[in-house]
Amino acid sequence: MFKKIFGKSCAICGKKTRETTVYLNERDETVHVCFQCVPQAERKALRRKPR
Ligand SMILES: [Zn+2]
């Protein structure tokens, strides 16, 4: 799950990125979304996880 501190994969496009926004999906699982895919995450009704 957390193999590396850096290089999380975006849950939507699958690219590795250091700058991710953490969301919770419908199953309350943590997913990382890169800044490019944030609008898509919002459309999929993912909830932004409070830090
Ligand atoms: Zn992405």
mmCIF file of the protein (N, C-alpha, C, O) and its ligand, coordinates in Angstrom:
data_MODEL
# 
_entry.id   MODEL 
# 
loop_
_entity.id 
_entity.type 
_entity.pdbx_number_of_molecules 
1 polymer     1 
2 non-polymer 1 
# 
_entity_poly.entity_id                      1 
_entity_poly.type                           'polypeptide(L)' 
_entity_poly.nstd_linkage                   no 
_entity_poly.nstd_monomer                   no 
_entity_poly.pdbx_seq_one_letter_code       MFKKIFGKSCAICGKKTRETTVYLNERDETVHVCFQCVPQAERKALRRKPR 
_entity_poly.pdbx_seq_one_letter_code_can   MFKKIFGKSCAICGKKTRETTVYLNERDETVHVCFQCVPQAERKALRRKPR 
_entity_poly.pdbx_strand_id                 A 
# 
loop_
_entity_poly_seq.entity_id 
_entity_poly_seq.num 
_entity_poly_seq.mon_id 
_entity_poly_seq.hetero 
1 1  MET n 
1 2  PHE n 
1 3  LYS n 
1 4  LYS n 
1 5  ILE n 
1 6  PHE n 
1 7  GLY n 
1 8  LYS n 
1 9  SER n 
1 10 CYS n 
1 11 ALA n 
1 12 ILE n 
1 13 CYS n 
1 14 GLY n 
1 15 LYS n 
1 16 LYS n 
1 17 THR n 
1 18 ARG n 
1 19 GLU n 
1 20 THR n 
1 21 THR n 
1 22 VAL n 
1 23 TYR n 
1 24 LEU n 
1 25 ASN n 
1 26 GLU n 
1 27 ARG n 
1 28 ASP n 
1 29 GLU n 
1 30 THR n 
1 31 VAL n 
1 32 HIS n 
1 33 VAL n 
1 34 CYS n 
1 35 PHE n 
1 36 GLN n 
1 37 CYS n 
1 38 VAL n 
1 39 PRO n 
1 40 GLN n 
1 41 ALA n 
1 42 GLU n 
1 43 ARG n 
1 44 LYS n 
1 45 ALA n 
1 46 LEU n 
1 47 ARG n 
1 48 ARG n 
1 49 LYS n 
1 50 PRO n 
1 51 ARG n 
# 
loop_
_struct_asym.id 
_struct_asym.entity_id 
A 1 
B 2 
# 
loop_
_chem_comp.id 
_chem_comp.type 
_chem_comp.mon_nstd_flag 
ALA 'L-peptide linking' y 
ARG 'L-peptide linking' y 
ASN 'L-peptide linking' y 
ASP 'L-peptide linking' y 
CYS 'L-peptide linking' y 
GLN 'L-peptide linking' y 
GLU 'L-peptide linking' y 
GLY 'peptide linking'   y 
HIS 'L-peptide linking' y 
ILE 'L-peptide linking' y 
LEU 'L-peptide linking' y 
LYS 'L-peptide linking' y 
MET 'L-peptide linking' y 
PHE 'L-peptide linking' y 
PRO 'L-peptide linking' y 
SER 'L-peptide linking' y 
THR 'L-peptide linking' y 
TYR 'L-peptide linking' y 
VAL 'L-peptide linking' y 
ZN  non-polymer         . 
# 
_pdbx_entity_nonpoly.entity_id   2 
_pdbx_entity_nonpoly.name        ? 
_pdbx_entity_nonpoly.comp_id     ZN 
# 
_pdbx_nonpoly_scheme.asym_id         B 
_pdbx_nonpoly_scheme.entity_id       2 
_pdbx_nonpoly_scheme.mon_id          ZN 
_pdbx_nonpoly_scheme.ndb_seq_num     1 
_pdbx_nonpoly_scheme.pdb_seq_num     101 
_pdbx_nonpoly_scheme.auth_seq_num    101 
_pdbx_nonpoly_scheme.pdb_mon_id      ZN 
_pdbx_nonpoly_scheme.auth_mon_id     ZN 
_pdbx_nonpoly_scheme.pdb_strand_id   A 
_pdbx_nonpoly_scheme.pdb_ins_code    . 
# 
loop_
_atom_site.group_PDB 
_atom_site.id 
_atom_site.type_symbol 
_atom_site.label_atom_id 
_atom_site.label_alt_id 
_atom_site.label_comp_id 
_atom_site.label_asym_id 
_atom_site.label_entity_id 
_atom_site.label_seq_id 
_atom_site.pdbx_PDB_ins_code 
_atom_site.Cartn_x 
_atom_site.Cartn_y 
_atom_site.Cartn_z 
_atom_site.occupancy 
_atom_site.B_iso_or_equiv 
_atom_site.pdbx_formal_charge 
_atom_site.auth_seq_id 
_atom_site.auth_comp_id 
_atom_site.auth_asym_id 
_atom_site.auth_atom_id 
_atom_site.pdbx_PDB_model_num 
ATOM   1   N  N  . MET A 1 1  ? 0.834   -1.193 0.000   1.00 0.00 ? 1   MET A N  1 
ATOM   2   C  CA . MET A 1 1  ? 0.000   0.000  0.000   1.00 0.00 ? 1   MET A CA 1 
ATOM   3   C  C  . MET A 1 1  ? 0.873   1.249  0.000   1.00 0.00 ? 1   MET A C  1 
ATOM   4   O  O  . MET A 1 1  ? 0.842   2.036  -0.946  1.00 0.00 ? 1   MET A O  1 
ATOM   5   N  N  . PHE A 1 2  ? 1.650   1.427  1.061   1.00 0.00 ? 2   PHE A N  1 
ATOM   6   C  CA . PHE A 1 2  ? 2.478   2.622  1.156   1.00 0.00 ? 2   PHE A CA 1 
ATOM   7   C  C  . PHE A 1 2  ? 3.950   2.240  1.017   1.00 0.00 ? 2   PHE A C  1 
ATOM   8   O  O  . PHE A 1 2  ? 4.726   2.315  1.969   1.00 0.00 ? 2   PHE A O  1 
ATOM   9   N  N  . LYS A 1 3  ? 4.300   1.836  -0.175  1.00 0.00 ? 3   LYS A N  1 
ATOM   10  C  CA . LYS A 1 3  ? 5.670   1.390  -0.413  1.00 0.00 ? 3   LYS A CA 1 
ATOM   11  C  C  . LYS A 1 3  ? 6.647   2.544  -0.335  1.00 0.00 ? 3   LYS A C  1 
ATOM   12  O  O  . LYS A 1 3  ? 7.741   2.432  0.217   1.00 0.00 ? 3   LYS A O  1 
ATOM   13  N  N  . LYS A 1 4  ? 6.218   3.648  -0.904  1.00 0.00 ? 4   LYS A N  1 
ATOM   14  C  CA . LYS A 1 4  ? 7.112   4.790  -0.976  1.00 0.00 ? 4   LYS A CA 1 
ATOM   15  C  C  . LYS A 1 4  ? 6.405   6.034  -0.469  1.00 0.00 ? 4   LYS A C  1 
ATOM   16  O  O  . LYS A 1 4  ? 5.190   6.189  -0.593  1.00 0.00 ? 4   LYS A O  1 
ATOM   17  N  N  . ILE A 1 5  ? 7.198   6.895  0.094   1.00 0.00 ? 5   ILE A N  1 
ATOM   18  C  CA . ILE A 1 5  ? 6.618   8.159  0.545   1.00 0.00 ? 5   ILE A CA 1 
ATOM   19  C  C  . ILE A 1 5  ? 6.320   9.028  -0.667  1.00 0.00 ? 5   ILE A C  1 
ATOM   20  O  O  . ILE A 1 5  ? 5.284   9.691  -0.725  1.00 0.00 ? 5   ILE A O  1 
ATOM   21  N  N  . PHE A 1 6  ? 7.233   9.021  -1.637  1.00 0.00 ? 6   PHE A N  1 
ATOM   22  C  CA . PHE A 1 6  ? 7.034   9.817  -2.841  1.00 0.00 ? 6   PHE A CA 1 
ATOM   23  C  C  . PHE A 1 6  ? 6.533   8.912  -3.957  1.00 0.00 ? 6   PHE A C  1 
ATOM   24  O  O  . PHE A 1 6  ? 6.686   7.692  -3.906  1.00 0.00 ? 6   PHE A O  1 
ATOM   25  N  N  . GLY A 1 7  ? 5.952   9.515  -4.933  1.00 0.00 ? 7   GLY A N  1 
ATOM   26  C  CA . GLY A 1 7  ? 5.554   8.771  -6.107  1.00 0.00 ? 7   GLY A CA 1 
ATOM   27  C  C  . GLY A 1 7  ? 4.269   8.013  -5.942  1.00 0.00 ? 7   GLY A C  1 
ATOM   28  O  O  . GLY A 1 7  ? 4.193   6.839  -6.304  1.00 0.00 ? 7   GLY A O  1 
ATOM   29  N  N  . LYS A 1 8  ? 3.264   8.648  -5.410  1.00 0.00 ? 8   LYS A N  1 
ATOM   30  C  CA . LYS A 1 8  ? 1.946   8.023  -5.332  1.00 0.00 ? 8   LYS A CA 1 
ATOM   31  C  C  . LYS A 1 8  ? 1.328   8.011  -6.724  1.00 0.00 ? 8   LYS A C  1 
ATOM   32  O  O  . LYS A 1 8  ? 1.535   8.924  -7.522  1.00 0.00 ? 8   LYS A O  1 
ATOM   33  N  N  . SER A 1 9  ? 0.587   6.985  -6.989  1.00 0.00 ? 9   SER A N  1 
ATOM   34  C  CA . SER A 1 9  ? -0.084  6.917  -8.275  1.00 0.00 ? 9   SER A CA 1 
ATOM   35  C  C  . SER A 1 9  ? -1.460  7.553  -8.173  1.00 0.00 ? 9   SER A C  1 
ATOM   36  O  O  . SER A 1 9  ? -2.207  7.334  -7.220  1.00 0.00 ? 9   SER A O  1 
ATOM   37  N  N  . CYS A 1 10 ? -1.761  8.334  -9.172  1.00 0.00 ? 10  CYS A N  1 
ATOM   38  C  CA . CYS A 1 10 ? -3.087  8.933  -9.240  1.00 0.00 ? 10  CYS A CA 1 
ATOM   39  C  C  . CYS A 1 10 ? -4.121  7.834  -9.461  1.00 0.00 ? 10  CYS A C  1 
ATOM   40  O  O  . CYS A 1 10 ? -3.921  6.939  -10.282 1.00 0.00 ? 10  CYS A O  1 
ATOM   41  N  N  . ALA A 1 11 ? -5.219  7.908  -8.726  1.00 0.00 ? 11  ALA A N  1 
ATOM   42  C  CA . ALA A 1 11 ? -6.247  6.869  -8.815  1.00 0.00 ? 11  ALA A CA 1 
ATOM   43  C  C  . ALA A 1 11 ? -7.016  6.945  -10.125 1.00 0.00 ? 11  ALA A C  1 
ATOM   44  O  O  . ALA A 1 11 ? -7.682  5.983  -10.509 1.00 0.00 ? 11  ALA A O  1 
ATOM   45  N  N  . ILE A 1 12 ? -6.933  8.064  -10.806 1.00 0.00 ? 12  ILE A N  1 
ATOM   46  C  CA . ILE A 1 12 ? -7.725  8.236  -12.019 1.00 0.00 ? 12  ILE A CA 1 
ATOM   47  C  C  . ILE A 1 12 ? -6.891  8.002  -13.272 1.00 0.00 ? 12  ILE A C  1 
ATOM   48  O  O  . ILE A 1 12 ? -7.272  7.198  -14.123 1.00 0.00 ? 12  ILE A O  1 
ATOM   49  N  N  . CYS A 1 13 ? -5.760  8.691  -13.400 1.00 0.00 ? 13  CYS A N  1 
ATOM   50  C  CA . CYS A 1 13 ? -4.959  8.535  -14.622 1.00 0.00 ? 13  CYS A CA 1 
ATOM   51  C  C  . CYS A 1 13 ? -3.830  7.528  -14.434 1.00 0.00 ? 13  CYS A C  1 
ATOM   52  O  O  . CYS A 1 13 ? -3.249  7.056  -15.412 1.00 0.00 ? 13  CYS A O  1 
ATOM   53  N  N  . GLY A 1 14 ? -3.515  7.197  -13.179 1.00 0.00 ? 14  GLY A N  1 
ATOM   54  C  CA . GLY A 1 14 ? -2.504  6.184  -12.918 1.00 0.00 ? 14  GLY A CA 1 
ATOM   55  C  C  . GLY A 1 14 ? -1.077  6.687  -12.984 1.00 0.00 ? 14  GLY A C  1 
ATOM   56  O  O  . GLY A 1 14 ? -0.140  5.920  -12.761 1.00 0.00 ? 14  GLY A O  1 
ATOM   57  N  N  . LYS A 1 15 ? -0.895  7.965  -13.288 1.00 0.00 ? 15  LYS A N  1 
ATOM   58  C  CA . LYS A 1 15 ? 0.454   8.504  -13.339 1.00 0.00 ? 15  LYS A CA 1 
ATOM   59  C  C  . LYS A 1 15 ? 0.993   8.708  -11.934 1.00 0.00 ? 15  LYS A C  1 
ATOM   60  O  O  . LYS A 1 15 ? 0.259   8.997  -10.989 1.00 0.00 ? 15  LYS A O  1 
ATOM   61  N  N  . LYS A 1 16 ? 2.290   8.548  -11.838 1.00 0.00 ? 16  LYS A N  1 
ATOM   62  C  CA . LYS A 1 16 ? 2.907   8.797  -10.545 1.00 0.00 ? 16  LYS A CA 1 
ATOM   63  C  C  . LYS A 1 16 ? 3.156   10.282 -10.379 1.00 0.00 ? 16  LYS A C  1 
ATOM   64  O  O  . LYS A 1 16 ? 3.663   10.950 -11.281 1.00 0.00 ? 16  LYS A O  1 
ATOM   65  N  N  . THR A 1 17 ? 2.798   10.779 -9.229  1.00 0.00 ? 17  THR A N  1 
ATOM   66  C  CA . THR A 1 17 ? 2.980   12.185 -8.968  1.00 0.00 ? 17  THR A CA 1 
ATOM   67  C  C  . THR A 1 17 ? 3.209   12.406 -7.492  1.00 0.00 ? 17  THR A C  1 
ATOM   68  O  O  . THR A 1 17 ? 2.702   11.673 -6.643  1.00 0.00 ? 17  THR A O  1 
ATOM   69  N  N  . ARG A 1 18 ? 3.979   13.426 -7.207  1.00 0.00 ? 18  ARG A N  1 
ATOM   70  C  CA . ARG A 1 18 ? 4.224   13.747 -5.804  1.00 0.00 ? 18  ARG A CA 1 
ATOM   71  C  C  . ARG A 1 18 ? 3.134   14.641 -5.236  1.00 0.00 ? 18  ARG A C  1 
ATOM   72  O  O  . ARG A 1 18 ? 2.879   14.656 -4.032  1.00 0.00 ? 18  ARG A O  1 
ATOM   73  N  N  . GLU A 1 19 ? 2.498   15.385 -6.132  1.00 0.00 ? 19  GLU A N  1 
ATOM   74  C  CA . GLU A 1 19 ? 1.489   16.324 -5.652  1.00 0.00 ? 19  GLU A CA 1 
ATOM   75  C  C  . GLU A 1 19 ? 0.109   15.737 -5.861  1.00 0.00 ? 19  GLU A C  1 
ATOM   76  O  O  . GLU A 1 19 ? -0.450  15.784 -6.957  1.00 0.00 ? 19  GLU A O  1 
ATOM   77  N  N  . THR A 1 20 ? -0.420  15.191 -4.801  1.00 0.00 ? 20  THR A N  1 
ATOM   78  C  CA . THR A 1 20 ? -1.736  14.583 -4.896  1.00 0.00 ? 20  THR A CA 1 
ATOM   79  C  C  . THR A 1 20 ? -2.672  15.205 -3.871  1.00 0.00 ? 20  THR A C  1 
ATOM   80  O  O  . THR A 1 20 ? -2.249  15.685 -2.820  1.00 0.00 ? 20  THR A O  1 
ATOM   81  N  N  . THR A 1 21 ? -3.929  15.182 -4.202  1.00 0.00 ? 21  THR A N  1 
ATOM   82  C  CA . THR A 1 21 ? -4.973  15.526 -3.249  1.00 0.00 ? 21  THR A CA 1 
ATOM   83  C  C  . THR A 1 21 ? -5.585  14.213 -2.790  1.00 0.00 ? 21  THR A C  1 
ATOM   84  O  O  . THR A 1 21 ? -5.858  13.325 -3.598  1.00 0.00 ? 21  THR A O  1 
ATOM   85  N  N  . VAL A 1 22 ? -5.795  14.101 -1.499  1.00 0.00 ? 22  VAL A N  1 
ATOM   86  C  CA . VAL A 1 22 ? -6.322  12.858 -0.957  1.00 0.00 ? 22  VAL A CA 1 
ATOM   87  C  C  . VAL A 1 22 ? -7.846  12.928 -0.917  1.00 0.00 ? 22  VAL A C  1 
ATOM   88  O  O  . VAL A 1 22 ? -8.440  13.863 -0.381  1.00 0.00 ? 22  VAL A O  1 
ATOM   89  N  N  . TYR A 1 23 ? -8.442  11.910 -1.499  1.00 0.00 ? 23  TYR A N  1 
ATOM   90  C  CA . TYR A 1 23 ? -9.903  11.816 -1.503  1.00 0.00 ? 23  TYR A CA 1 
ATOM   91  C  C  . TYR A 1 23 ? -10.321 10.501 -0.868  1.00 0.00 ? 23  TYR A C  1 
ATOM   92  O  O  . TYR A 1 23 ? -9.536  9.563  -0.729  1.00 0.00 ? 23  TYR A O  1 
ATOM   93  N  N  . LEU A 1 24 ? -11.594 10.476 -0.488  1.00 0.00 ? 24  LEU A N  1 
ATOM   94  C  CA . LEU A 1 24 ? -12.191 9.220  -0.037  1.00 0.00 ? 24  LEU A CA 1 
ATOM   95  C  C  . LEU A 1 24 ? -13.215 8.792  -1.077  1.00 0.00 ? 24  LEU A C  1 
ATOM   96  O  O  . LEU A 1 24 ? -14.040 9.594  -1.512  1.00 0.00 ? 24  LEU A O  1 
ATOM   97  N  N  . ASN A 1 25 ? -13.159 7.531  -1.473  1.00 0.00 ? 25  ASN A N  1 
ATOM   98  C  CA . ASN A 1 25 ? -14.151 7.068  -2.442  1.00 0.00 ? 25  ASN A CA 1 
ATOM   99  C  C  . ASN A 1 25 ? -15.404 6.576  -1.723  1.00 0.00 ? 25  ASN A C  1 
ATOM   100 O  O  . ASN A 1 25 ? -15.528 6.701  -0.504  1.00 0.00 ? 25  ASN A O  1 
ATOM   101 N  N  . GLU A 1 26 ? -16.324 6.017  -2.497  1.00 0.00 ? 26  GLU A N  1 
ATOM   102 C  CA . GLU A 1 26 ? -17.619 5.631  -1.926  1.00 0.00 ? 26  GLU A CA 1 
ATOM   103 C  C  . GLU A 1 26 ? -17.497 4.518  -0.897  1.00 0.00 ? 26  GLU A C  1 
ATOM   104 O  O  . GLU A 1 26 ? -18.415 4.288  -0.110  1.00 0.00 ? 26  GLU A O  1 
ATOM   105 N  N  . ARG A 1 27 ? -16.364 3.831  -0.905  1.00 0.00 ? 27  ARG A N  1 
ATOM   106 C  CA . ARG A 1 27 ? -16.143 2.772  0.097   1.00 0.00 ? 27  ARG A CA 1 
ATOM   107 C  C  . ARG A 1 27 ? -15.249 3.246  1.230   1.00 0.00 ? 27  ARG A C  1 
ATOM   108 O  O  . ARG A 1 27 ? -14.713 2.439  1.989   1.00 0.00 ? 27  ARG A O  1 
ATOM   109 N  N  . ASP A 1 28 ? -15.093 4.550  1.340   1.00 0.00 ? 28  ASP A N  1 
ATOM   110 C  CA . ASP A 1 28 ? -14.266 5.155  2.385   1.00 0.00 ? 28  ASP A CA 1 
ATOM   111 C  C  . ASP A 1 28 ? -12.808 4.738  2.285   1.00 0.00 ? 28  ASP A C  1 
ATOM   112 O  O  . ASP A 1 28 ? -12.099 4.674  3.289   1.00 0.00 ? 28  ASP A O  1 
ATOM   113 N  N  . GLU A 1 29 ? -12.371 4.458  1.076   1.00 0.00 ? 29  GLU A N  1 
ATOM   114 C  CA . GLU A 1 29 ? -10.968 4.139  0.866   1.00 0.00 ? 29  GLU A CA 1 
ATOM   115 C  C  . GLU A 1 29 ? -10.234 5.402  0.442   1.00 0.00 ? 29  GLU A C  1 
ATOM   116 O  O  . GLU A 1 29 ? -10.771 6.244  -0.279  1.00 0.00 ? 29  GLU A O  1 
ATOM   117 N  N  . THR A 1 30 ? -9.000  5.513  0.904   1.00 0.00 ? 30  THR A N  1 
ATOM   118 C  CA . THR A 1 30 ? -8.205  6.677  0.544   1.00 0.00 ? 30  THR A CA 1 
ATOM   119 C  C  . THR A 1 30 ? -7.679  6.526  -0.873  1.00 0.00 ? 30  THR A C  1 
ATOM   120 O  O  . THR A 1 30 ? -7.091  5.502  -1.221  1.00 0.00 ? 30  THR A O  1 
ATOM   121 N  N  . VAL A 1 31 ? -7.890  7.534  -1.673  1.00 0.00 ? 31  VAL A N  1 
ATOM   122 C  CA . VAL A 1 31 ? -7.348  7.537  -3.021  1.00 0.00 ? 31  VAL A CA 1 
ATOM   123 C  C  . VAL A 1 31 ? -6.592  8.844  -3.245  1.00 0.00 ? 31  VAL A C  1 
ATOM   124 O  O  . VAL A 1 31 ? -6.976  9.897  -2.735  1.00 0.00 ? 31  VAL A O  1 
ATOM   125 N  N  . HIS A 1 32 ? -5.523  8.755  -4.009  1.00 0.00 ? 32  HIS A N  1 
ATOM   126 C  CA . HIS A 1 32 ? -4.732  9.941  -4.325  1.00 0.00 ? 32  HIS A CA 1 
ATOM   127 C  C  . HIS A 1 32 ? -5.048  10.373 -5.746  1.00 0.00 ? 32  HIS A C  1 
ATOM   128 O  O  . HIS A 1 32 ? -5.091  9.564  -6.673  1.00 0.00 ? 32  HIS A O  1 
ATOM   129 N  N  . VAL A 1 33 ? -5.267  11.660 -5.885  1.00 0.00 ? 33  VAL A N  1 
ATOM   130 C  CA . VAL A 1 33 ? -5.636  12.201 -7.183  1.00 0.00 ? 33  VAL A CA 1 
ATOM   131 C  C  . VAL A 1 33 ? -4.694  13.340 -7.519  1.00 0.00 ? 33  VAL A C  1 
ATOM   132 O  O  . VAL A 1 33 ? -4.509  14.253 -6.714  1.00 0.00 ? 33  VAL A O  1 
ATOM   133 N  N  . CYS A 1 34 ? -4.094  13.295 -8.703  1.00 0.00 ? 34  CYS A N  1 
ATOM   134 C  CA . CYS A 1 34 ? -3.208  14.375 -9.092  1.00 0.00 ? 34  CYS A CA 1 
ATOM   135 C  C  . CYS A 1 34 ? -4.012  15.623 -9.424  1.00 0.00 ? 34  CYS A C  1 
ATOM   136 O  O  . CYS A 1 34 ? -5.215  15.551 -9.671  1.00 0.00 ? 34  CYS A O  1 
ATOM   137 N  N  . PHE A 1 35 ? -3.340  16.760 -9.427  1.00 0.00 ? 35  PHE A N  1 
ATOM   138 C  CA . PHE A 1 35 ? -4.067  18.026 -9.583  1.00 0.00 ? 35  PHE A CA 1 
ATOM   139 C  C  . PHE A 1 35 ? -4.800  18.105 -10.916 1.00 0.00 ? 35  PHE A C  1 
ATOM   140 O  O  . PHE A 1 35 ? -5.801  18.810 -11.038 1.00 0.00 ? 35  PHE A O  1 
ATOM   141 N  N  . GLN A 1 36 ? -4.299  17.376 -11.919 1.00 0.00 ? 36  GLN A N  1 
ATOM   142 C  CA . GLN A 1 36 ? -4.957  17.398 -13.229 1.00 0.00 ? 36  GLN A CA 1 
ATOM   143 C  C  . GLN A 1 36 ? -6.297  16.673 -13.203 1.00 0.00 ? 36  GLN A C  1 
ATOM   144 O  O  . GLN A 1 36 ? -7.199  16.990 -13.978 1.00 0.00 ? 36  GLN A O  1 
ATOM   145 N  N  . CYS A 1 37 ? -6.419  15.707 -12.315 1.00 0.00 ? 37  CYS A N  1 
ATOM   146 C  CA . CYS A 1 37 ? -7.620  14.880 -12.283 1.00 0.00 ? 37  CYS A CA 1 
ATOM   147 C  C  . CYS A 1 37 ? -8.592  15.288 -11.184 1.00 0.00 ? 37  CYS A C  1 
ATOM   148 O  O  . CYS A 1 37 ? -9.630  14.650 -11.008 1.00 0.00 ? 37  CYS A O  1 
ATOM   149 N  N  . VAL A 1 38 ? -8.268  16.339 -10.447 1.00 0.00 ? 38  VAL A N  1 
ATOM   150 C  CA . VAL A 1 38 ? -9.164  16.796 -9.382  1.00 0.00 ? 38  VAL A CA 1 
ATOM   151 C  C  . VAL A 1 38 ? -10.577 17.079 -9.896  1.00 0.00 ? 38  VAL A C  1 
ATOM   152 O  O  . VAL A 1 38 ? -11.542 16.675 -9.247  1.00 0.00 ? 38  VAL A O  1 
ATOM   153 N  N  . PRO A 1 39 ? -10.737 17.762 -11.041 1.00 0.00 ? 39  PRO A N  1 
ATOM   154 C  CA . PRO A 1 39 ? -12.106 17.986 -11.537 1.00 0.00 ? 39  PRO A CA 1 
ATOM   155 C  C  . PRO A 1 39 ? -12.852 16.684 -11.795 1.00 0.00 ? 39  PRO A C  1 
ATOM   156 O  O  . PRO A 1 39 ? -14.060 16.607 -11.569 1.00 0.00 ? 39  PRO A O  1 
ATOM   157 N  N  . GLN A 1 40 ? -12.142 15.660 -12.267 1.00 0.00 ? 40  GLN A N  1 
ATOM   158 C  CA . GLN A 1 40 ? -12.788 14.361 -12.493 1.00 0.00 ? 40  GLN A CA 1 
ATOM   159 C  C  . GLN A 1 40 ? -13.173 13.708 -11.181 1.00 0.00 ? 40  GLN A C  1 
ATOM   160 O  O  . GLN A 1 40 ? -14.222 13.073 -11.074 1.00 0.00 ? 40  GLN A O  1 
ATOM   161 N  N  . ALA A 1 41 ? -12.325 13.867 -10.194 1.00 0.00 ? 41  ALA A N  1 
ATOM   162 C  CA . ALA A 1 41 ? -12.635 13.306 -8.879  1.00 0.00 ? 41  ALA A CA 1 
ATOM   163 C  C  . ALA A 1 41 ? -13.885 13.963 -8.305  1.00 0.00 ? 41  ALA A C  1 
ATOM   164 O  O  . ALA A 1 41 ? -14.738 13.302 -7.712  1.00 0.00 ? 41  ALA A O  1 
ATOM   165 N  N  . GLU A 1 42 ? -13.973 15.273 -8.493  1.00 0.00 ? 42  GLU A N  1 
ATOM   166 C  CA . GLU A 1 42 ? -15.154 15.986 -8.009  1.00 0.00 ? 42  GLU A CA 1 
ATOM   167 C  C  . GLU A 1 42 ? -16.408 15.475 -8.725  1.00 0.00 ? 42  GLU A C  1 
ATOM   168 O  O  . GLU A 1 42 ? -17.471 15.333 -8.120  1.00 0.00 ? 42  GLU A O  1 
ATOM   169 N  N  . ARG A 1 43 ? -16.263 15.203 -10.020 1.00 0.00 ? 43  ARG A N  1 
ATOM   170 C  CA . ARG A 1 43 ? -17.398 14.719 -10.795 1.00 0.00 ? 43  ARG A CA 1 
ATOM   171 C  C  . ARG A 1 43 ? -17.829 13.331 -10.350 1.00 0.00 ? 43  ARG A C  1 
ATOM   172 O  O  . ARG A 1 43 ? -19.011 12.989 -10.390 1.00 0.00 ? 43  ARG A O  1 
ATOM   173 N  N  . LYS A 1 44 ? -16.842 12.529 -9.921  1.00 0.00 ? 44  LYS A N  1 
ATOM   174 C  CA . LYS A 1 44 ? -17.173 11.190 -9.439  1.00 0.00 ? 44  LYS A CA 1 
ATOM   175 C  C  . LYS A 1 44 ? -17.676 11.215 -8.007  1.00 0.00 ? 44  LYS A C  1 
ATOM   176 O  O  . LYS A 1 44 ? -17.888 10.166 -7.398  1.00 0.00 ? 44  LYS A O  1 
ATOM   177 N  N  . ALA A 1 45 ? -17.866 12.408 -7.474  1.00 0.00 ? 45  ALA A N  1 
ATOM   178 C  CA . ALA A 1 45 ? -18.438 12.578 -6.131  1.00 0.00 ? 45  ALA A CA 1 
ATOM   179 C  C  . ALA A 1 45 ? -17.524 12.005 -5.058  1.00 0.00 ? 45  ALA A C  1 
ATOM   180 O  O  . ALA A 1 45 ? -17.990 11.506 -4.034  1.00 0.00 ? 45  ALA A O  1 
ATOM   181 N  N  . LEU A 1 46 ? -16.227 12.081 -5.297  1.00 0.00 ? 46  LEU A N  1 
ATOM   182 C  CA . LEU A 1 46 ? -15.323 11.703 -4.226  1.00 0.00 ? 46  LEU A CA 1 
ATOM   183 C  C  . LEU A 1 46 ? -15.252 12.842 -3.220  1.00 0.00 ? 46  LEU A C  1 
ATOM   184 O  O  . LEU A 1 46 ? -15.388 14.014 -3.569  1.00 0.00 ? 46  LEU A O  1 
ATOM   185 N  N  . ARG A 1 47 ? -15.041 12.475 -1.988  1.00 0.00 ? 47  ARG A N  1 
ATOM   186 C  CA . ARG A 1 47 ? -14.983 13.487 -0.937  1.00 0.00 ? 47  ARG A CA 1 
ATOM   187 C  C  . ARG A 1 47 ? -13.544 13.792 -0.595  1.00 0.00 ? 47  ARG A C  1 
ATOM   188 O  O  . ARG A 1 47 ? -12.725 12.888 -0.431  1.00 0.00 ? 47  ARG A O  1 
ATOM   189 N  N  . ARG A 1 48 ? -13.248 15.049 -0.489  1.00 0.00 ? 48  ARG A N  1 
ATOM   190 C  CA . ARG A 1 48 ? -11.894 15.435 -0.116  1.00 0.00 ? 48  ARG A CA 1 
ATOM   191 C  C  . ARG A 1 48 ? -11.670 15.108 1.344   1.00 0.00 ? 48  ARG A C  1 
ATOM   192 O  O  . ARG A 1 48 ? -12.482 15.448 2.205   1.00 0.00 ? 48  ARG A O  1 
ATOM   193 N  N  . LYS A 1 49 ? -10.570 14.450 1.608   1.00 0.00 ? 49  LYS A N  1 
ATOM   194 C  CA . LYS A 1 49 ? -10.277 14.048 2.979   1.00 0.00 ? 49  LYS A CA 1 
ATOM   195 C  C  . LYS A 1 49 ? -9.678  15.215 3.741   1.00 0.00 ? 49  LYS A C  1 
ATOM   196 O  O  . LYS A 1 49 ? -8.713  15.820 3.275   1.00 0.00 ? 49  LYS A O  1 
ATOM   197 N  N  . PRO A 1 50 ? -10.219 15.540 4.883   1.00 0.00 ? 50  PRO A N  1 
ATOM   198 C  CA . PRO A 1 50 ? -9.642  16.624 5.667   1.00 0.00 ? 50  PRO A CA 1 
ATOM   199 C  C  . PRO A 1 50 ? -8.293  16.224 6.223   1.00 0.00 ? 50  PRO A C  1 
ATOM   200 O  O  . PRO A 1 50 ? -8.105  15.092 6.668   1.00 0.00 ? 50  PRO A O  1 
ATOM   201 N  N  . ARG A 1 51 ? -7.359  17.150 6.196   1.00 0.00 ? 51  ARG A N  1 
ATOM   202 C  CA . ARG A 1 51 ? -6.012  16.852 6.693   1.00 0.00 ? 51  ARG A CA 1 
ATOM   203 C  C  . ARG A 1 51 ? -5.944  16.984 8.194   1.00 0.00 ? 51  ARG A C  1 
ATOM   204 O  O  . ARG A 1 51 ? -4.885  16.769 8.785   1.00 0.00 ? 51  ARG A O  1 
HETATM 205 ZN ZN . ZN  B 2 .  ? -4.345  11.961 -12.459 1.00 0.00 2 101 ZN  A ZN 1 
# 
